Amino acid sequence: MEIKIVQTTSPKKKPDYSNLGFGNYFTDHMFLMNYTEGRGWHDARIVPYAPLEIDPAAMVLHYAQEIFEGLKAYHTADGRTLLFRPWDNYERLNISAERLCIPPIDVELAVTATKKLVELDKSWIPTAPGTSLYIRPFIFATDPHVGVHASHTYLFVIILSPVSAYYASGLNPVSIMIENHDVRAVRGGMGYTKTGGNYAASLRAGERAAKEGFSQVLWLDGVERRYIEEVGAMNVFFKINGKVVTPSLDSGSILSGITRRSCIALLKDWGVEVEERLLPVDELIEAASNGSLEEAWGSGTAAVISPIGLLAYDGERYTINKGEIGPLSQRLYDQLTGIQWGREPDKFGWVTEV
Ligand SMILES: *Cc1c(COP(=O)(O)O)cnc(C)c1O
């Protein structure tokens, strides 16, 4: 399918690049493609960034039939633009699509569209250390119909947002509250997909945790409230007695993070033992109490590696590695960001040039 390009005639004024934050500004163009039952995906186009017109009865507004992705474009010191494992993102988008009865997209076309859009808005990619261009692809149901069934029409959109370095002053370990009331996903639900509904379900616990001075919650499984699942919207790793443990994906309520699978590949490559398995919260608390919990970190595209310095559970607080970043977390961060910004050799073939 051909991608038609209509360039803007009035480029926007660029924001203050020293104070971008995350997801506050959007570039000059966006990608759009429609789906109509019987016709399939059609009219792939890049057009000037603008508000979308949407019918008040559009099904997404009522029943949340929506999925999304998140990846970044990186500006290298020698002037190239790199994407990190974009095929993985669009394959995952199709896994989310299947769960929410949304028609799959052509992965190759989506990667090509992403590259064309990033290329067109290249002047928006920030160049300061740690900054990047966040890419947000999403698909939503557009049928104007207030009845419950899968929509017959959809819109696929990609927008771009220049973002600051996640950590202004280096990697700072965060404090995490283990949540034992709300759950974000259940077995049989949509936890393994990137869909807005999972985020809506997570907001209340996040707000409560923030009020008590924690930056994220650590989710327990929705059935027994016993097994560790994720931290905020990141996957989670623990180094216990020299081994790395991360929750396995078998429950179906955990998102299969691309940063997660990259961490596992690097750790194995370094000869570190990694266990993907059920991790009961009592085992974690026991390890935190007796000092065998050596490091903990979250993994995700936004922060890459987010070290955890403190866990709170049932009114008790447990400090990890004296509240400092551990050597393995630091090494993963350095290696992953090194590959993403083209400073380190890409021996796994993870990056692709725009
Ligand atoms: C996106 C996301 C992650 C991290 O996935 P990456 O591909 O590493 O960015 C983890 N958990 C949830 C719930 C997510 O939505």
The ligand as a MOL file (V3000), in Angstrom:
LIG
                    3D

  0  0  0     0  0            999 V3000
M  V30 BEGIN CTAB
M  V30 COUNTS 15 15 0 0 0
M  V30 BEGIN ATOM
M  V30 1 C 4.2340 -0.8320 27.8820 0
M  V30 2 C 4.1670 -1.5740 29.1570 0
M  V30 3 C 5.2960 -2.1960 29.7250 0
M  V30 4 C 6.6870 -2.0670 29.1450 0
M  V30 5 O 6.7980 -2.5310 27.8490 0
M  V30 6 P 8.0460 -2.0620 26.9460 0
M  V30 7 O 7.7910 -2.7180 25.6550 0
M  V30 8 O 9.2710 -2.5090 27.6270 0
M  V30 9 O 7.9500 -0.5580 26.8850 0
M  V30 10 C 5.1200 -2.9410 30.8690 0
M  V30 11 N 3.9260 -3.0430 31.4680 0
M  V30 12 C 2.8120 -2.4410 30.9640 0
M  V30 13 C 1.5160 -2.6060 31.6650 0
M  V30 14 C 2.9050 -1.6890 29.8040 0
M  V30 15 O 1.8100 -1.0910 29.3250 0
M  V30 END ATOM
M  V30 BEGIN BOND
M  V30 1 1 1 2
M  V30 2 1 2 3
M  V30 3 2 2 14
M  V30 4 1 3 4
M  V30 5 2 3 10
M  V30 6 1 4 5
M  V30 7 1 5 6
M  V30 8 2 6 7
M  V30 9 1 6 8
M  V30 10 1 6 9
M  V30 11 1 10 11
M  V30 12 2 11 12
M  V30 13 1 12 13
M  V30 14 1 12 14
M  V30 15 1 14 15
M  V30 END BOND
M  V30 END CTAB
M  END
